[in-house]
Amino acid sequence: MAEKIVILGAGESGCGAALLAKAKGLEVFVSDSGSIQDRYKRQLLQQDINFEEGQHSEAKVLEATEIIKSPGIPDQVDIVQACLQRNIPVISELEFAARYTNAKIIAITGTNGKTTTTLLTHHILKHCGIKAGLAGNIGHSLAKQVIDDQCDYYVVEVSSFQLDTMFQFKSHIAILLNITKDHLNRYQQDFERYVASKFRITQNLTNEDCFIYFADDQVITSEMQRHQLEAARFAVSMARHKNPGAFFEDQKLHFNINSSNESGSIEIAVSDISLKGPHNMVNAMAASLAALLCDVPLHQLVVALGSFKNTAHRLEYLGTLDGVAFVNDSKATNVDAVFYALQSYDQPIIWIAGGVDKGNDYQMVKELVHTKVKALICLGIDNEPLVSAFDDVVPEFREAGSMEEAIDQAIAVAEVGDVILLSPACASFDLFKNYQERGDKFKNIVNDKKKEIEPEVVLV
């Protein structure tokens, strides 16, 4: 029976998978229940790939010998359940793409920090002249890149949703940064299911591969006891340790990739690193370890760490206005990410938070909020969860129904030396399409206000 690939979802990953399947001579059909963006539709038409939009035609979908599913589609939807009931394999684009490359893969996951770590790892490798592709959850299709397959390495950000449909995929270096409660609506509110999903990053690792993990995360270290990992292990910690890996001490990152060297053979000063904040030191250690394991020279690594610019919407410094700093952390859609953000500043914080609450447990940040936050601006349709969580620790509450109002409220209570921090702890879907739109709105308003007070340049 000839292979027939059906792809559910025609976004970046789905379209990339379709192009790869076509390039490999497979019969392919693309089905999207929504509307397909014009740029993806053009790519499908140019390659004469059959597709439908606005529906999933069950009869056509169930003709598949294999389904490639967008990570945004839950397993619980009817069409996916129909496929699974008929024992049609359902896989991710990453699983499919990995079949067609001999390049080494650095796969990175974690509840928080994976985007920064992925971008930093890719930046280091590119800076050092290594042919490295950037792919995965960060918004670049691995399948599309594998068509030409010009890279020696692919640095891939992997979400739990992608991991759920990855089976034979293996990486040369796997990085697991942290596991905290998030997306539990996709895991029947069962944290253990989510933990198991994240640990799929370790599946298929052999004794020729490497596993880098954050040793201070008790969920990770506990779960590791249930797994017999053949890969070489490298622990990252904010405290000194004697295991192979890296640790933070005396404002330096210390690296030891040789188990016979307990004191650490490589040191990098924090002042040489563009990223700031304790959480970013974890990200920097993980990325640097991956680079060192790829034989990147130390002097080039240091230069790359200093020249890296982080992704937008993640602790993005926007400058100051009347002595008050503005920071866009719109990507912080859970409490753990907010913990890292609050931890990064010693100045008094006016915190803008709110949106669609995902069943957040705010207890873990309550002490930080008590010591660091002078005012909380609640931006959202339903602010009751935030008010209930912090009414006994925050000196001042204000509510806002728009980003403009939130910023005006924050400025009204800010003093010279304060930080106005957008770090929502929630999804954005009540007022915005996504966290990017929310962050862009914040940036645009702040930039407009800065322009308003800049003195006019008079030419004489």
C-alpha positions as CSV (number, residue, x, y, z in Angstrom):
1,M,0.0,0.0,0.0
2,A,1.4,3.4,-1.1
3,E,2.1,5.9,1.7
4,K,-0.5,8.6,2.0
5,I,0.4,11.5,4.3
6,V,-2.4,13.6,5.7
7,I,-1.5,16.8,7.5
8,L,-3.8,18.4,10.0
9,G,-3.1,22.1,10.3
10,A,-1.5,24.3,7.6
11,G,0.5,26.7,9.6
12,E,4.3,26.8,9.7
13,S,4.8,23.2,10.8
14,G,2.0,21.7,8.6
15,C,3.0,23.5,5.5
16,G,6.7,22.6,6.0
17,A,5.8,18.9,6.5
18,A,3.7,19.0,3.3
19,L,6.6,20.5,1.3
20,L,8.9,17.8,2.6
21,A,6.5,15.0,1.9
22,K,6.0,16.3,-1.6
23,A,9.8,16.5,-2.1
24,K,10.2,12.9,-1.0
25,G,7.6,11.7,-3.5
26,L,4.9,10.9,-1.1
27,E,1.2,11.4,-1.7
28,V,0.1,14.3,0.6
29,F,-3.2,16.0,1.5
30,V,-3.4,19.0,3.9
31,S,-6.6,19.7,5.9
32,D,-7.2,22.8,8.1
33,S,-10.4,23.4,10.0
34,G,-9.7,27.2,9.8
35,S,-8.6,29.5,7.0
36,I,-5.1,29.0,5.7
37,Q,-2.8,32.1,5.6
38,D,-2.1,33.4,2.1
39,R,1.6,32.8,2.3
40,Y,1.1,29.1,3.2
41,K,-1.6,28.7,0.6
42,R,0.8,30.0,-2.1
43,Q,3.5,27.5,-1.1
44,L,1.0,24.6,-1.3
45,L,-0.3,25.8,-4.7
46,Q,3.2,26.2,-6.1
47,Q,4.0,22.6,-5.3
48,D,0.6,21.3,-6.5
49,I,-0.3,20.0,-3.1
50,N,-4.0,19.2,-2.5
51,F,-5.5,20.9,0.5
52,E,-8.8,21.9,2.1
53,E,-9.7,24.7,4.6
54,G,-12.6,25.4,6.8
55,Q,-13.2,21.7,7.5
56,H,-11.7,18.3,8.1
57,S,-13.3,15.9,5.5
58,E,-13.3,12.7,7.6
59,A,-13.4,10.4,4.6
60,K,-10.3,12.0,3.1
61,V,-8.4,12.2,6.4
62,L,-9.0,8.6,7.2
63,E,-7.5,7.4,4.0
64,A,-4.1,8.3,5.5
65,T,-1.4,5.8,6.3
66,E,0.1,8.4,8.6
67,I,-1.2,11.7,10.1
68,I,1.1,14.6,10.8
69,K,-0.7,16.8,13.4
70,S,-0.1,20.5,14.2
71,P,0.9,20.8,17.9
72,G,-1.9,23.3,18.4
73,I,-4.5,20.6,17.8
74,P,-5.4,18.6,21.0
75,D,-5.6,14.8,20.8
76,Q,-9.1,15.1,22.1
77,V,-10.6,16.6,19.0
78,D,-12.9,14.3,17.0
79,I,-10.8,13.9,13.9
80,V,-7.7,13.0,15.8
81,Q,-9.7,10.5,17.9
82,A,-11.1,9.0,14.8
83,C,-7.6,8.4,13.4
84,L,-6.4,6.9,16.7
85,Q,-9.4,4.6,16.9
86,R,-8.4,3.2,13.4
87,N,-4.8,2.8,14.5
88,I,-3.5,5.4,12.0
89,P,-0.2,6.7,13.4
90,V,-0.4,10.4,14.5
91,I,3.0,12.1,14.6
92,S,4.5,15.6,14.8
93,E,6.3,17.5,12.1
94,L,9.5,17.2,14.0
95,E,9.2,13.4,14.1
96,F,8.6,13.3,10.4
97,A,11.4,15.7,9.5
98,A,14.0,13.9,11.6
99,R,13.7,10.9,9.4
100,Y,15.3,12.8,6.5
101,T,18.4,14.3,8.0
102,N,21.7,13.0,9.3
103,A,22.5,16.3,11.0
104,K,23.0,16.3,14.7
105,I,20.0,17.7,16.7
106,I,20.1,19.8,19.9
107,A,16.6,19.6,21.3
108,I,15.6,22.0,24.1
109,T,12.5,21.9,26.3
110,G,11.2,23.2,29.6
111,T,8.2,25.1,30.9
112,N,10.2,28.4,30.7
113,G,13.4,29.5,29.2
114,K,13.4,27.2,26.2
115,T,13.1,30.0,23.6
116,T,16.0,32.0,25.1
117,T,18.2,28.9,25.4
118,T,17.4,27.8,21.9
119,L,18.1,31.2,20.4
120,L,21.3,31.5,22.4
121,T,22.6,28.1,21.5
122,H,21.9,28.8,17.8
123,H,23.6,32.2,18.0
124,I,26.7,30.7,19.6
125,L,27.0,28.0,16.9
126,K,26.4,30.4,14.0
127,H,28.9,32.9,15.5
128,C,31.5,30.1,15.6
129,G,31.0,29.3,11.9
130,I,29.0,26.1,12.4
131,K,26.2,25.4,9.9
132,A,23.3,25.4,12.2
133,G,19.5,25.6,11.6
134,L,17.0,27.0,14.0
135,A,13.6,25.2,14.2
136,G,10.7,23.9,16.2
137,N,8.3,25.6,18.5
138,I,10.2,28.9,17.9
139,G,8.3,29.2,14.7
140,H,10.6,27.7,12.0
141,S,9.7,24.5,10.3
142,L,12.4,21.8,10.6
143,A,10.7,19.9,7.8
144,K,11.1,22.8,5.4
145,Q,14.8,23.1,6.2
146,V,15.4,19.4,5.8
147,I,14.4,19.5,2.2
148,D,17.8,21.0,1.3
149,D,19.4,19.8,4.5
150,Q,22.4,22.1,4.4
151,C,23.1,22.1,8.2
152,D,25.5,20.1,10.4
153,Y,23.3,20.9,13.4
154,Y,19.7,21.8,14.0
155,V,18.8,23.6,17.3
156,V,15.2,22.8,18.0
157,E,12.9,24.2,20.6
158,V,10.4,21.5,21.5
159,S,7.1,22.0,23.3
160,S,5.3,19.3,25.3
161,F,2.6,19.3,22.6
162,Q,5.2,18.3,20.0
163,L,6.8,15.8,22.3
164,D,3.5,14.0,22.7
165,T,3.6,12.9,19.1
166,M,7.3,12.1,18.9
167,F,8.4,8.5,19.1
168,Q,11.5,7.6,17.1
169,F,13.0,11.2,17.2
170,K,16.3,11.4,18.9
171,S,18.7,14.2,19.7
172,H,22.4,14.3,20.0
173,I,22.1,16.8,22.9
174,A,18.9,17.0,24.9
175,I,18.3,20.0,27.3
176,L,15.6,20.0,30.0
177,L,15.4,23.4,31.8
178,N,12.6,23.1,34.2
179,I,9.1,21.6,34.8
180,T,6.4,23.6,36.5
181,K,2.6,23.5,36.2
182,D,1.4,24.8,32.8
183,H,-1.0,23.8,30.0
184,L,-2.7,21.3,32.4
185,N,-5.9,21.8,30.4
186,R,-4.2,19.6,27.7
187,Y,-3.3,17.0,30.3
188,Q,-6.6,16.4,32.1
189,Q,-5.3,18.7,34.9
190,D,-2.8,15.9,35.7
191,F,0.7,17.3,36.4
192,E,2.2,13.9,36.2
193,R,1.1,13.6,32.6
194,Y,2.7,16.9,31.8
195,V,6.0,15.8,33.5
196,A,6.0,12.5,31.5
197,S,5.5,14.6,28.3
198,K,8.5,16.8,29.1
199,F,10.6,13.7,29.8
200,R,10.0,12.4,26.3
201,I,12.9,14.7,25.4
202,T,15.2,11.9,26.8
203,Q,13.7,9.1,24.8
204,N,16.0,7.2,22.4
205,L,19.2,8.8,23.8
206,T,22.1,6.5,23.6
207,N,25.5,6.4,25.3
208,E,26.8,8.5,22.5
209,D,24.4,11.4,23.4
210,C,24.3,14.0,26.1
211,F,21.6,15.1,28.5
212,I,21.8,18.6,30.1
213,Y,19.4,19.2,32.9
214,F,18.7,21.8,35.6
215,A,19.6,20.0,38.8
216,D,17.9,22.5,41.1
217,D,14.5,21.5,39.8
218,Q,13.2,18.9,42.2
219,V,10.6,17.6,39.7
220,I,13.3,16.8,37.2
221,T,15.7,15.2,39.7
222,S,12.9,13.1,41.1
223,E,11.7,12.0,37.7
224,M,15.2,11.1,36.6
225,Q,15.2,8.4,39.3
226,R,12.5,6.6,37.3
227,H,14.5,6.6,34.1
228,Q,17.5,4.5,33.0
229,L,19.3,7.0,30.9
230,E,22.3,5.8,28.8
231,A,23.3,9.4,27.8
232,A,26.1,11.3,29.5
233,R,24.5,13.6,32.1
234,F,25.5,17.2,32.6
235,A,24.0,19.0,35.6
236,V,23.4,22.8,35.6
237,S,23.0,24.4,39.0
238,M,23.0,27.8,40.8
239,A,25.2,26.2,43.5
240,R,28.6,24.5,43.4
241,H,28.6,20.8,42.6
242,K,31.2,18.2,41.6
243,N,29.3,16.5,38.8
244,P,30.0,17.1,35.1
245,G,28.1,20.2,34.0
246,A,28.1,23.8,35.1
247,F,27.4,25.9,38.2
248,F,27.1,29.6,39.2
249,E,29.4,31.0,41.9
250,D,31.1,34.3,42.7
251,Q,29.5,36.0,39.6
252,K,31.0,33.4,37.3
253,L,29.8,30.5,35.3
254,H,32.0,27.4,36.0
255,F,32.1,24.6,33.5
256,N,33.3,21.0,33.9
257,I,32.6,18.6,31.0
258,N,35.2,16.1,32.3
259,S,34.1,14.0,35.3
260,S,37.8,13.7,36.4
261,N,37.9,17.5,37.0
262,E,36.0,18.4,40.1
263,S,36.9,22.0,40.3
264,G,35.7,23.1,36.9
265,S,38.1,23.8,34.1
266,I,36.4,26.8,32.4
267,E,35.1,30.0,33.9
268,I,33.1,32.8,32.3
269,A,32.3,36.1,34.1
270,V,28.7,37.2,34.3
271,S,29.9,40.6,33.1
272,D,30.8,39.0,29.8
273,I,27.2,37.8,29.2
274,S,24.5,40.1,27.7
275,L,21.7,38.2,29.4
276,K,20.8,39.3,32.9
277,G,19.0,37.7,35.9
278,P,19.5,34.4,37.7
279,H,17.2,32.4,35.4
280,N,19.2,33.6,32.4
281,M,22.4,32.3,34.0
282,V,20.7,28.9,33.9
283,N,19.9,29.4,30.3
284,A,23.4,30.6,29.5
285,M,25.0,27.6,31.3
286,A,22.8,25.1,29.4
287,A,23.5,26.8,26.0
288,S,27.2,27.1,26.7
289,L,27.4,23.4,27.8
290,A,25.8,22.4,24.5
291,A,28.2,24.6,22.6
292,L,31.3,23.2,24.4
293,L,30.1,19.7,23.8
294,C,30.1,20.7,20.1
295,D,33.8,21.7,20.5
296,V,33.2,25.4,20.3
297,P,36.4,27.3,21.3
298,L,36.1,29.1,24.6
299,H,37.2,32.6,23.3
300,Q,34.5,32.4,20.6
301,L,31.9,31.3,23.1
302,V,32.6,34.3,25.3
303,V,32.3,36.7,22.4
304,A,29.0,35.1,21.4
305,L,27.6,35.3,24.9
306,G,28.3,39.0,24.9
307,S,26.8,39.8,21.5
308,F,23.5,37.9,21.9
309,K,20.2,39.8,21.9
310,N,17.3,38.1,23.5
311,T,13.9,37.5,21.8
312,A,11.3,40.1,21.9
313,H,8.7,40.1,24.8
314,R,11.0,38.3,27.2
315,L,12.4,40.7,29.8
316,E,12.8,43.2,26.9
317,Y,14.1,46.5,28.2
318,L,12.5,49.4,26.5
319,G,14.4,52.3,28.1
320,T,13.3,54.9,30.6
321,L,10.7,57.6,30.8
322,D,11.2,60.3,33.4
323,G,13.5,58.1,35.3
324,V,11.2,55.0,35.3
325,A,12.3,51.9,33.4
326,F,9.9,49.9,31.2
327,V,10.2,46.2,30.7
328,N,8.2,44.1,28.3
329,D,7.8,40.5,29.6
330,S,4.6,39.7,27.7
331,K,5.8,36.1,27.0
332,A,5.5,35.4,30.8
333,T,2.2,33.5,30.6
334,N,2.6,31.5,33.7
335,V,3.5,32.0,37.4
336,D,7.0,30.4,37.1
337,A,8.0,32.9,34.4
338,V,6.8,35.8,36.6
339,F,8.9,34.4,39.4
340,Y,12.0,34.8,37.3
341,A,11.0,38.3,36.2
342,L,10.4,39.6,39.7
343,Q,13.7,38.0,40.8
344,S,15.6,40.0,38.2
345,Y,15.1,43.5,39.6
346,D,16.2,45.1,42.8
347,Q,14.2,48.3,42.2
348,P,10.6,48.8,43.3
349,I,8.3,47.3,40.7
350,I,4.9,48.4,39.4
351,W,3.6,45.1,38.0
352,I,1.1,44.9,35.1
353,A,-0.5,41.5,35.1
354,G,-3.6,39.7,34.2
355,G,-5.5,38.1,31.3
356,V,-6.9,34.6,31.0
357,D,-6.0,32.8,34.2
358,K,-5.0,29.1,33.6
359,G,-5.7,28.0,37.1
360,N,-2.6,29.7,38.4
361,D,-1.2,29.0,41.9
362,Y,0.2,32.4,42.9
363,Q,1.6,31.1,46.2
364,M,5.1,30.6,44.8
365,V,5.5,34.3,44.0
366,K,3.7,35.8,47.0
367,E,6.8,36.5,49.0
368,L,8.5,38.1,46.1
369,V,5.5,40.2,45.3
370,H,5.4,41.3,49.0
371,T,9.1,42.4,49.0
372,K,9.3,43.9,45.5
373,V,6.0,45.1,44.2
374,K,4.7,48.5,45.2
375,A,1.6,48.4,43.0
376,L,-0.3,45.9,40.9
377,I,-2.1,47.0,37.8
378,C,-4.6,44.3,36.8
379,L,-5.1,44.2,33.1
380,G,-7.9,41.9,32.1
381,I,-11.6,41.2,32.0
382,D,-11.6,39.1,35.1
383,N,-9.1,40.3,37.7
384,E,-10.6,38.5,40.7
385,P,-7.9,35.8,40.9
386,L,-5.1,38.4,41.1
387,V,-6.9,40.5,43.6
388,S,-7.7,37.5,45.8
389,A,-4.1,36.3,45.6
390,F,-2.4,39.5,46.5
391,D,-4.8,41.8,48.3
392,D,-2.9,41.2,51.6
393,V,0.6,41.9,50.3
394,V,0.4,44.6,47.7
395,P,0.1,48.2,48.9
396,E,-1.9,49.5,46.0
397,F,-4.2,47.9,43.4
398,R,-5.5,49.4,40.2
399,E,-7.6,47.9,37.4
400,A,-7.4,48.6,33.7
401,G,-9.5,47.5,30.7
402,S,-6.9,48.4,28.0
403,M,-3.1,48.6,27.7
404,E,-3.3,52.4,27.4
405,E,-5.1,52.6,30.7
406,A,-2.7,50.1,32.4
407,I,0.3,52.1,31.4
408,D,-1.2,55.4,32.5
409,Q,-2.2,53.9,35.8
410,A,1.4,52.5,36.2
411,I,3.0,55.9,35.4
412,A,0.6,57.6,37.9
413,V,2.1,55.6,40.8
414,A,5.7,55.4,39.6
415,E,8.6,57.3,41.0
416,V,12.2,57.8,39.7
417,G,14.1,54.5,40.0
418,D,11.0,52.3,39.7
419,V,10.5,49.6,37.1
420,I,7.1,49.2,35.3
421,L,7.0,45.5,34.4
422,L,4.5,43.9,32.1
423,S,4.7,40.3,33.2
424,P,1.1,39.0,32.9
425,A,1.2,35.4,34.4
426,C,-1.8,34.7,32.1
427,A,-2.7,34.0,28.6
428,S,-3.7,37.0,26.5
429,F,-6.8,35.9,24.7
430,D,-9.3,38.1,26.6
431,L,-8.0,41.4,25.1
432,F,-5.4,40.4,22.6
433,K,-4.8,37.8,19.8
434,N,-1.6,36.5,21.5
435,Y,1.2,37.5,23.7
436,Q,3.1,39.1,20.8
437,E,0.2,41.5,20.1
438,R,0.0,42.3,23.8
439,G,3.8,43.0,24.0
440,D,3.8,45.0,20.8
441,K,1.0,47.2,22.1
442,F,2.9,47.8,25.3
443,K,6.1,48.7,23.4
444,N,4.3,51.0,20.9
445,I,2.5,53.0,23.7
446,V,5.7,53.3,25.7
447,N,7.7,54.4,22.6
448,D,5.0,57.0,21.7
449,K,5.1,58.4,25.2
450,K,8.9,58.7,25.0
451,K,8.6,60.6,21.8
452,E,6.1,63.0,23.3
453,I,8.6,64.2,25.9
454,E,11.8,64.2,23.8
455,P,12.8,67.8,23.2
456,E,12.5,69.1,19.7
457,V,15.8,69.4,17.9
458,V,16.3,73.0,16.6
459,L,18.7,73.5,13.8
460,V,20.6,76.8,13.9
